[in-house]
């Protein structure tokens, strides 16, 4: 047995190809996500290819396109009092005059 600490093993990947964690803005760009929310609300969200907007279709409510508000490790889109924010797997949906709902990706 060698003395001293054991060097870490090779876990794959390289410094040239960083792995992007799921839920970051780069992971949502150009994708589509379906969410089931509290109070029985269904959302179908289409993210633009450049990650700068999200179109949210809520069953029985309508469709609205939201603009990206800020970067970072979470997503945050808003327009006209509507807000979609959180992570790709779990997000919060806010509508004017209604309570916020928690949503989980299907």
N, CA, C and O atoms as a MOPAC input file, in Angstrom:
PM7 MOZYME 1SCF
protein

 N      0.83400 1    -1.17300 1     0.00000 1
 C      0.00000 1     0.00000 1     0.00000 1
 C      0.88900 1     1.25000 1     0.00000 1
 O      1.80200 1     1.34700 1     0.82000 1
 N      0.64400 1     2.19600 1    -0.89200 1
 C      1.44000 1     3.42800 1    -0.87800 1
 C      1.07200 1     4.28800 1     0.32500 1
 O     -0.06100 1     4.26100 1     0.80400 1
 N      2.04100 1     5.04400 1     0.79700 1
 C      1.74700 1     5.94500 1     1.91700 1
 C      1.18700 1     7.25800 1     1.37400 1
 O      1.47700 1     7.64400 1     0.24200 1
 N      0.38900 1     7.93600 1     2.18400 1
 C     -0.19000 1     9.21500 1     1.78500 1
 C     -1.56900 1     9.03200 1     1.16800 1
 O     -2.07000 1     7.91200 1     1.07900 1
 N     -2.18200 1    10.13100 1     0.74400 1
 C     -3.53600 1    10.06500 1     0.18600 1
 C     -3.55400 1     9.37600 1    -1.17500 1
 O     -2.58200 1     9.43100 1    -1.92900 1
 N     -4.65600 1     8.74000 1    -1.46700 1
 C     -4.83900 1     8.07200 1    -2.75400 1
 C     -5.39500 1     9.08800 1    -3.73300 1
 O     -6.37100 1     9.76800 1    -3.42000 1
 N     -4.78800 1     9.21000 1    -4.93000 1
 C     -5.29700 1    10.18700 1    -5.89800 1
 C     -6.70000 1     9.79000 1    -6.37700 1
 O     -7.05100 1     8.61000 1    -6.36700 1
 N     -7.49300 1    10.77400 1    -6.79200 1
 C     -8.84500 1    10.45600 1    -7.26800 1
 C     -8.80000 1     9.62100 1    -8.53500 1
 O     -7.87400 1     9.73000 1    -9.33800 1
 N     -9.80400 1     8.79400 1    -8.69900 1
 C     -9.89900 1     7.96500 1    -9.89600 1
 C    -10.47000 1     8.75700 1   -11.06400 1
 O    -11.03000 1     9.83600 1   -10.87400 1
 N    -10.32800 1     8.22300 1   -12.26400 1
 C    -10.85500 1     8.85300 1   -13.46000 1
 C    -12.36700 1     8.63000 1   -13.50100 1
 O    -12.83000 1     7.49000 1   -13.50700 1
 N    -13.12600 1     9.71100 1   -13.53000 1
 C    -14.58400 1     9.60400 1   -13.58200 1
 C    -15.12800 1     9.97200 1   -14.95100 1
 O    -16.34200 1    10.09400 1   -15.11800 1
 N    -14.27200 1    10.14600 1   -15.91500 1
 C    -14.70300 1    10.45900 1   -17.27300 1
 C    -14.79700 1    11.95100 1   -17.49700 1
 O    -14.60700 1    12.74300 1   -16.57300 1
 N    -15.09200 1    12.33100 1   -18.72900 1
 C    -15.19400 1    13.75100 1   -19.06600 1
 C    -13.82600 1    14.35700 1   -19.23500 1
 O    -12.80600 1    13.68300 1   -19.09100 1
 N    -13.81500 1    15.64100 1   -19.54300 1
 C    -12.55800 1    16.35900 1   -19.67100 1
 C    -12.80000 1    17.82500 1   -19.38500 1
 O    -13.94200 1    18.27300 1   -19.28100 1
 N    -11.72500 1    18.55900 1   -19.26100 1
 C    -11.84900 1    19.99300 1   -19.03200 1
 C    -12.33900 1    20.70900 1   -20.28400 1
 O    -12.84300 1    21.82900 1   -20.19900 1
 N    -12.19700 1    20.07200 1   -21.44700 1
 C    -12.61900 1    20.68400 1   -22.70300 1
 C    -14.12500 1    20.59000 1   -22.92500 1
 O    -14.67000 1    21.36100 1   -23.71600 1
 N    -14.81100 1    19.67100 1   -22.25100 1
 C    -16.24800 1    19.50400 1   -22.44900 1
 C    -16.95600 1    19.48700 1   -21.09800 1
 O    -17.29500 1    18.42200 1   -20.58300 1
 N    -17.18100 1    20.68500 1   -20.51800 1
 C    -17.82300 1    20.72500 1   -19.20500 1
 C    -19.24700 1    20.19400 1   -19.26200 1
 O    -19.96300 1    20.39200 1   -20.24400 1
 N    -19.64200 1    19.51900 1   -18.19500 1
 C    -20.99800 1    18.98700 1   -18.09700 1
 C    -21.89300 1    20.08300 1   -17.54400 1
 O    -21.56900 1    20.69500 1   -16.52600 1
 N    -23.01900 1    20.33600 1   -18.20900 1
 C    -23.95800 1    21.35600 1   -17.76600 1
 C    -25.01200 1    20.71400 1   -16.88200 1
 O    -25.70800 1    19.80900 1   -17.34400 1
 N    -25.16600 1    21.14200 1   -15.61800 1
 C    -26.17000 1    20.54700 1   -14.75100 1
 C    -27.57600 1    20.76300 1   -15.30500 1
 O    -27.86700 1    21.80200 1   -15.89900 1
 N    -28.44400 1    19.77000 1   -15.10400 1
 C    -29.81100 1    19.87400 1   -15.58500 1
 C    -30.54300 1    20.97500 1   -14.82900 1
 O    -30.38000 1    21.11700 1   -13.61700 1
 N    -31.34300 1    21.74600 1   -15.54100 1
 C    -32.11300 1    22.79400 1   -14.91100 1
 C    -31.53400 1    24.17600 1   -15.12600 1
 O    -32.18200 1    25.17300 1   -14.80500 1
 N    -30.31400 1    24.25700 1   -15.66700 1
 C    -29.73600 1    25.55500 1   -15.92200 1
 C    -30.31000 1    26.10000 1   -17.22200 1
 O    -30.86100 1    25.33600 1   -18.01400 1
 N    -30.19400 1    27.40200 1   -17.46300 1
 C    -30.75700 1    27.98000 1   -18.67800 1
 C    -30.28600 1    27.29900 1   -19.95400 1
 O    -31.07000 1    27.16600 1   -20.89300 1
 N    -29.01100 1    26.85600 1   -20.02100 1
 C    -28.53800 1    26.18400 1   -21.21300 1
 C    -29.26400 1    24.86700 1   -21.42000 1
 O    -29.45900 1    24.44300 1   -22.55900 1
 N    -29.66900 1    24.20900 1   -20.33400 1
 C    -30.35400 1    22.91900 1   -20.43900 1
 C    -31.78700 1    23.08100 1   -20.93000 1
 O    -32.34900 1    22.13600 1   -21.48300 1
 N    -32.39700 1    24.25800 1   -20.74200 1
 C    -33.77600 1    24.44400 1   -21.16000 1
 C    -33.89300 1    25.02700 1   -22.55600 1
 O    -34.95500 1    24.92300 1   -23.16800 1
 N    -32.84100 1    25.63600 1   -23.08000 1
 C    -32.89000 1    26.26800 1   -24.39000 1
 C    -33.35400 1    25.28700 1   -25.45700 1
 O    -32.78400 1    24.20800 1   -25.62300 1
 N    -34.40000 1    25.68400 1   -26.17800 1
 C    -34.91400 1    24.88200 1   -27.27300 1
 C    -35.66600 1    23.63400 1   -26.86400 1
 O    -35.95100 1    22.78800 1   -27.71100 1
 N    -35.99900 1    23.49300 1   -25.58100 1
 C    -36.68100 1    22.28000 1   -25.14100 1
 C    -38.15800 1    22.54200 1   -24.84800 1
 O    -38.62100 1    23.68300 1   -24.85000 1
 N    -38.86400 1    21.47000 1   -24.60100 1
 C    -40.28500 1    21.51500 1   -24.25600 1
 C    -40.45100 1    20.75100 1   -22.95100 1
 O    -39.83400 1    19.70500 1   -22.75200 1
 N    -41.29200 1    21.28200 1   -22.05700 1
 C    -41.52400 1    20.62100 1   -20.77500 1
 C    -43.00400 1    20.66600 1   -20.43000 1
 O    -43.66800 1    21.68400 1   -20.61900 1
 N    -43.50600 1    19.55800 1   -19.92700 1
 C    -44.88400 1    19.47800 1   -19.44500 1
 C    -44.83100 1    19.37900 1   -17.93100 1
 O    -44.04900 1    18.60700 1   -17.37400 1
 N    -45.67700 1    20.17300 1   -17.26400 1
 C    -45.69900 1    20.22200 1   -15.80400 1
 C    -47.09200 1    19.90900 1   -15.27700 1
 O    -48.10000 1    20.28000 1   -15.87900 1
 N    -47.12800 1    19.22700 1   -14.15200 1
 C    -48.35700 1    19.03500 1   -13.39000 1
 C    -48.17800 1    19.86100 1   -12.12600 1
 O    -47.21000 1    19.68200 1   -11.38700 1
 N    -49.11900 1    20.76600 1   -11.88600 1
 C    -49.00600 1    21.70500 1   -10.77400 1
 C    -50.07800 1    21.43700 1    -9.73100 1
 O    -51.05000 1    20.72000 1    -9.97100 1
 N    -49.86800 1    22.04000 1    -8.55600 1
 C    -50.88100 1    21.94600 1    -7.51300 1
 C    -52.17400 1    22.55100 1    -8.04700 1
 O    -52.15100 1    23.34500 1    -8.98800 1
 N    -53.28700 1    22.18000 1    -7.45500 1
 C    -54.62100 1    22.62100 1    -7.86300 1
 C    -55.01600 1    22.05300 1    -9.23100 1
 O    -55.94600 1    22.55300 1    -9.86400 1
 N    -54.31100 1    21.00800 1    -9.68900 1
 C    -54.67900 1    20.33400 1   -10.93100 1
 C    -54.35500 1    21.11000 1   -12.19600 1
 O    -54.94900 1    20.85300 1   -13.24300 1
 N    -53.43500 1    22.04300 1   -12.12200 1
 C    -53.07600 1    22.86700 1   -13.27800 1
 C    -52.03800 1    22.14200 1   -14.12700 1
 O    -51.04200 1    21.63400 1   -13.61200 1
 N    -52.28800 1    22.10300 1   -15.45000 1
 C    -51.35500 1    21.50700 1   -16.40600 1
 C    -50.71000 1    22.61400 1   -17.22200 1
 O    -51.39700 1    23.49900 1   -17.73100 1
 N    -49.38400 1    22.56200 1   -17.34600 1
 C    -48.64500 1    23.52700 1   -18.16200 1
 C    -47.86800 1    22.80400 1   -19.24500 1
 O    -47.33700 1    21.71400 1   -19.03000 1
 N    -47.81000 1    23.42600 1   -20.41000 1
 C    -46.95600 1    22.97600 1   -21.51200 1
 C    -46.06000 1    24.16600 1   -21.83000 1
 O    -46.54300 1    25.20200 1   -22.28500 1
 N    -44.75600 1    24.02300 1   -21.59200 1
 C    -43.82100 1    25.13600 1   -21.74700 1
 C    -42.84800 1    24.83600 1   -22.87900 1
 O    -42.22400 1    23.77600 1   -22.92300 1
 N    -42.73300 1    25.79700 1   -23.79500 1
 C    -41.79000 1    25.69300 1   -24.89600 1
 C    -40.74700 1    26.79300 1   -24.72000 1
 O    -41.08300 1    27.97800 1   -24.70500 1
 N    -39.48700 1    26.39800 1   -24.58600 1
 C    -38.39700 1    27.35000 1   -24.41500 1
 C    -37.79100 1    27.66300 1   -25.77700 1
 O    -37.59300 1    26.75900 1   -26.58800 1
 N    -37.49600 1    28.93600 1   -26.03500 1
 C    -36.90100 1    29.32400 1   -27.31400 1
 C    -35.50100 1    28.73000 1   -27.44900 1
 O    -34.84900 1    28.40300 1   -26.45800 1
 N    -35.05900 1    28.60000 1   -28.68900 1
 C    -33.74500 1    28.01100 1   -28.95600 1
 C    -32.61700 1    28.82300 1   -28.32400 1
 O    -31.59700 1    28.25700 1   -27.92900 1
 N    -32.78900 1    30.14700 1   -28.22500 1
 C    -31.74000 1    30.97900 1   -27.62500 1
 C    -31.89100 1    31.12400 1   -26.10900 1
 O    -31.06100 1    31.76600 1   -25.46400 1
 N    -32.94600 1    30.53100 1   -25.53500 1
 C    -33.14800 1    30.56700 1   -24.08700 1
 C    -33.63600 1    31.90000 1   -23.55600 1
 O    -33.64800 1    32.10800 1   -22.34300 1
 N    -34.04100 1    32.81400 1   -24.43900 1
 C    -34.44400 1    34.15000 1   -24.02500 1
 C    -35.94200 1    34.29600 1   -23.76400 1
 O    -36.38500 1    35.33400 1   -23.27400 1
 N    -36.73000 1    33.25500 1   -24.08800 1
 C    -38.17200 1    33.32700 1   -23.83100 1
 C    -38.73400 1    31.93300 1   -23.58600 1
 O    -38.13500 1    30.91900 1   -23.94600 1
 N    -39.91300 1    31.92100 1   -22.95700 1
 C    -40.63900 1    30.67700 1   -22.71000 1
 C    -42.10600 1    30.94400 1   -22.99600 1
 O    -42.66800 1    31.92700 1   -22.51300 1
 N    -42.72500 1    30.07600 1   -23.77500 1
 C    -44.15100 1    30.19000 1   -24.05400 1
 C    -44.87200 1    29.17000 1   -23.19600 1
 O    -44.63300 1    27.96800 1   -23.30500 1
 N    -45.76600 1    29.66600 1   -22.33600 1
 C    -46.47800 1    28.82200 1   -21.37700 1
 C    -47.93100 1    28.69800 1   -21.82000 1
 O    -48.63500 1    29.69500 1   -21.97700 1
 N    -48.36600 1    27.45900 1   -22.01700 1
 C    -49.76900 1    27.17600 1   -22.33100 1
 C    -50.36800 1    26.46800 1   -21.12600 1
 O    -49.93100 1    25.37900 1   -20.75400 1
 N    -51.37500 1    27.09400 1   -20.51800 1
 C    -52.07000 1    26.50000 1   -19.37600 1
 C    -53.44400 1    26.05800 1   -19.82600 1
 O    -54.20800 1    26.84200 1   -20.38900 1
 N    -53.75500 1    24.78900 1   -19.57500 1
 C    -55.05400 1    24.24600 1   -19.95600 1
 C    -56.16900 1    25.08200 1   -19.33800 1
 O    -56.20200 1    25.26500 1   -18.12100 1
 N    -57.08200 1    25.59200 1   -20.16400 1
 C    -58.21500 1    26.35900 1   -19.68800 1
 C    -57.91600 1    27.80700 1   -19.36700 1
 O    -58.81900 1    28.53100 1   -18.94600 1
 N    -56.69200 1    28.25600 1   -19.54700 1
 C    -56.32300 1    29.62500 1   -19.19300 1
 C    -55.81900 1    30.41300 1   -20.39700 1
 O    -56.12500 1    31.59800 1   -20.52700 1
 N    -55.06400 1    29.78200 1   -21.26500 1
 C    -54.51600 1    30.47100 1   -22.42500 1
 C    -53.02100 1    30.28200 1   -22.53400 1
 O    -52.41800 1    29.46900 1   -21.83300 1
 N    -52.43200 1    31.06500 1   -23.44500 1
 C    -51.00200 1    30.97500 1   -23.72400 1
 C    -50.37800 1    32.35700 1   -23.59400 1
 O    -50.96100 1    33.35500 1   -24.01700 1
 N    -49.19000 1    32.40500 1   -23.00800 1
 C    -48.45600 1    33.66500 1   -22.88300 1
 C    -46.97100 1    33.40400 1   -23.08300 1
 O    -46.44300 1    32.37500 1   -22.66100 1
 N    -46.30500 1    34.35400 1   -23.73500 1
 C    -44.86300 1    34.26400 1   -23.92200 1
 C    -44.18400 1    35.16000 1   -22.89700 1
 O    -44.50900 1    36.34000 1   -22.76400 1
 N    -43.23800 1    34.57500 1   -22.17800 1
 C    -42.52200 1    35.26700 1   -21.12000 1
 C    -41.07800 1    35.52000 1   -21.54500 1
 O    -40.47600 1    34.69600 1   -22.23400 1
 N    -40.52900 1    36.64600 1   -21.13800 1
 C    -39.13000 1    36.97600 1   -21.44100 1
 C    -38.23400 1    36.55500 1   -20.28700 1
 O    -38.64300 1    36.57500 1   -19.12600 1
 N    -37.00100 1    36.17300 1   -20.62500 1
 C    -36.01600 1    35.81200 1   -19.60600 1
 C    -35.70600 1    37.05100 1   -18.76900 1
 O    -35.46800 1    38.13100 1   -19.31000 1
 N    -35.70900 1    36.88900 1   -17.44600 1
 C    -35.47200 1    38.01300 1   -16.55700 1
 C    -34.01000 1    38.10400 1   -16.15500 1
 O    -33.44100 1    39.19600 1   -16.15700 1
 N    -33.39500 1    36.99400 1   -15.81300 1
 C    -31.99800 1    37.01000 1   -15.38100 1
 C    -31.35900 1    35.65700 1   -15.66100 1
 O    -32.04100 1    34.67000 1   -15.93400 1
 N    -30.05100 1    35.63900 1   -15.58800 1
 C    -29.31700 1    34.38900 1   -15.76700 1
 C    -29.10900 1    33.69800 1   -14.44000 1
 O    -29.86500 1    33.91000 1   -13.49200 1
 N    -28.10200 1    32.88700 1   -14.37700 1
 C    -27.81200 1    32.16700 1   -13.13900 1
 C    -28.16000 1    30.71100 1   -13.26800 1
 O    -28.40000 1    30.20600 1   -14.36400 1
 N    -28.18600 1    30.03200 1   -12.12200 1
 C    -28.39900 1    28.58900 1   -12.13900 1
 C    -29.88100 1    28.21600 1   -12.15100 1
 O    -30.21600 1    27.03800 1   -12.27200 1
 N    -30.77000 1    29.20000 1   -12.02900 1
 C    -32.19700 1    28.89100 1   -12.08800 1
 C    -32.81800 1    29.63100 1   -13.25700 1
 O    -32.23900 1    30.57700 1   -13.79100 1
 N    -34.00500 1    29.19000 1   -13.64800 1
 C    -34.69400 1    29.88000 1   -14.73400 1
 C    -35.67100 1    30.88900 1   -14.12100 1
 O    -36.24200 1    30.65600 1   -13.05500 1
 N    -35.84700 1    32.00900 1   -14.81800 1
 C    -36.77200 1    33.03900 1   -14.36600 1
 C    -37.26900 1    33.78100 1   -15.60000 1
 O    -36.51700 1    34.52000 1   -16.23500 1
 N    -38.53600 1    33.57900 1   -15.93300 1
 C    -39.18100 1    34.22400 1   -17.06800 1
 C    -40.39400 1    34.97500 1   -16.55100 1
 O    -41.08000 1    34.49300 1   -15.65000 1
 N    -40.67400 1    36.16800 1   -17.11700 1
 C    -41.81600 1    36.95000 1   -16.63700 1
 C    -42.36500 1    37.85100 1   -17.73500 1
 O    -41.65100 1    38.24900 1   -18.65500 1
 N    -43.67200 1    38.16600 1   -17.61300 1
 C    -44.33800 1    39.12300 1   -18.48900 1
 C    -45.74200 1    39.36900 1   -17.97400 1
 O    -46.46600 1    38.42600 1   -17.65400 1
 N    -46.13200 1    40.64000 1   -17.89300 1
 C    -47.50100 1    41.03100 1   -17.54700 1
 C    -48.03600 1    40.35800 1   -16.28400 1
 O    -49.20100 1    39.96200 1   -16.24200 1
 N    -47.20000 1    40.22600 1   -15.26100 1
 C    -47.62200 1    39.62400 1   -14.00000 1
 C    -47.55400 1    38.11400 1   -13.95400 1
 O    -47.82500 1    37.52000 1   -12.91100 1
 N    -47.20100 1    37.47700 1   -15.05700 1
 C    -47.00900 1    36.02800 1   -15.11200 1
 C    -45.53200 1    35.74700 1   -14.86300 1
 O    -44.67100 1    36.43100 1   -15.41700 1
 N    -45.23300 1    34.75400 1   -14.04200 1
 C    -43.83800 1    34.42200 1   -13.72500 1
 C    -43.67800 1    32.90300 1   -13.68700 1
 O    -44.47100 1    32.19800 1   -13.06400 1
 N    -42.64700 1    32.41500 1   -14.35800 1
 C    -42.24200 1    31.01600 1   -14.29500 1
 C    -40.81100 1    31.03000 1   -13.78100 1
 O    -39.91500 1    31.55100 1   -14.44700 1
 N    -40.59000 1    30.46000 1   -12.59600 1
 C    -39.24600 1    30.50800 1   -12.03700 1
 C    -38.94400 1    29.27100 1   -11.21400 1
 O    -39.84400 1    28.63300 1   -10.66600 1
 N    -37.67800 1    28.94700 1   -11.13800 1
 C    -37.21700 1    27.78400 1   -10.38700 1
 C    -36.21600 1    26.99300 1   -11.19300 1
 O    -35.37100 1    27.55900 1   -11.88700 1
 N    -36.31600 1    25.68200 1   -11.10000 1
 C    -35.44900 1    24.76800 1   -11.84400 1
 C    -36.29100 1    24.06200 1   -12.90800 1
 O    -37.51900 1    24.14000 1   -12.89000 1
 N    -35.62600 1    23.38100 1   -13.82500 1
 C    -36.35400 1    22.69900 1   -14.88700 1
 C    -37.27700 1    21.61600 1   -14.33800 1
 O    -38.39200 1    21.45500 1   -14.83500 1
 N    -36.84100 1    20.87500 1   -13.33100 1
 C    -37.64400 1    19.78400 1   -12.78100 1
 C    -38.76600 1    20.27300 1   -11.86400 1
 O    -39.84000 1    19.67000 1   -11.83100 1
 N    -38.53600 1    21.34400 1   -11.12600 1
 C    -39.50500 1    21.89000 1   -10.17300 1
 C    -39.53700 1    23.39800 1   -10.31400 1
 O    -38.50300 1    24.05700 1   -10.20400 1
 N    -40.70900 1    23.94300 1   -10.55600 1
 C    -40.82600 1    25.37500 1   -10.80300 1
 C    -42.06700 1    25.93700 1   -10.12200 1
 O    -42.91700 1    25.18300 1    -9.64600 1
 N    -42.16800 1    27.24500 1   -10.07900 1
 C    -43.33800 1    27.92200 1    -9.54400 1
 C    -43.97400 1    28.74100 1   -10.66100 1
 O    -43.27500 1    29.42100 1   -11.41300 1
 N    -45.28900 1    28.67600 1   -10.76700 1
 C    -46.04200 1    29.38900 1   -11.79200 1
 C    -46.92000 1    30.41900 1   -11.08700 1
 O    -47.71000 1    30.07400 1   -10.20800 1
 N    -46.77500 1    31.68800 1   -11.48000 1
 C    -47.51800 1    32.79200 1   -10.89000 1
 C    -48.34900 1    33.46600 1   -11.97000 1
 O    -47.86200 1    33.72500 1   -13.07100 1
 N    -49.62100 1    33.75200 1   -11.64600 1
 C    -50.51100 1    34.46100 1   -12.56200 1
 C    -51.14600 1    35.63500 1   -11.81800 1
 O    -51.36700 1    35.54700 1   -10.61000 1
 N    -51.44200 1    36.73000 1   -12.51500 1
 C    -52.00300 1    37.90000 1   -11.84200 1
 C    -53.32100 1    37.56900 1   -11.12300 1
 O    -54.22500 1    36.96800 1   -11.70400 1
 N    -53.40700 1    37.96900 1    -9.86100 1
 C    -54.63100 1    37.80000 1    -9.09000 1
 C    -54.90900 1    36.39300 1    -8.59700 1
 O    -55.93500 1    36.15800 1    -7.95800 1
 N    -54.02000 1    35.45100 1    -8.87900 1
 C    -54.20400 1    34.06400 1    -8.45300 1
 C    -53.01300 1    33.63000 1    -7.60600 1
 O    -51.93200 1    34.21400 1    -7.68600 1
 N    -53.22400 1    32.60900 1    -6.80100 1
 C    -52.13900 1    32.09300 1    -5.96200 1
 C    -51.06200 1    31.42400 1    -6.81000 1
 O    -51.34100 1    30.87400 1    -7.87500 1
 N    -49.82600 1    31.48300 1    -6.31400 1
 C    -48.72400 1    30.76200 1    -6.94900 1
 C    -48.98600 1    29.27600 1    -6.83100 1
 O    -49.58000 1    28.82200 1    -5.85300 1
 N    -48.54900 1    28.51900 1    -7.81900 1
 C    -48.66500 1    27.06200 1    -7.75500 1
 C    -47.28600 1    26.44400 1    -7.96400 1
 O    -46.46500 1    26.96000 1    -8.72300 1
 N    -47.05100 1    25.34200 1    -7.28100 1
 C    -45.81900 1    24.58000 1    -7.42000 1
 C    -46.02800 1    23.55800 1    -8.52500 1
 O    -47.06600 1    22.89900 1    -8.57600 1
 N    -45.04400 1    23.42200 1    -9.41200 1
 C    -45.15800 1    22.52000 1   -10.54800 1
 C    -43.97100 1    21.56400 1   -10.60900 1
 O    -42.83500 1    21.95000 1   -10.33300 1
 N    -44.24400 1    20.32600 1   -10.96900 1
 C    -43.20700 1    19.31100 1   -11.16700 1
 C    -43.26700 1    18.81800 1   -12.59500 1
 O    -44.34500 1    18.58200 1   -13.14000 1
 N    -42.08900 1    18.66300 1   -13.20100 1
 C    -42.01800 1    18.19100 1   -14.58400 1
 C    -42.49500 1    16.74700 1   -14.66000 1
 O    -42.16000 1    15.91600 1   -13.81600 1
 N    -43.27800 1    16.47200 1   -15.68400 1
 C    -43.77300 1    15.10400 1   -15.89900 1
 C    -42.70400 1    14.24600 1   -16.50600 1
 O    -42.93200 1    13.06400 1   -16.76000 1

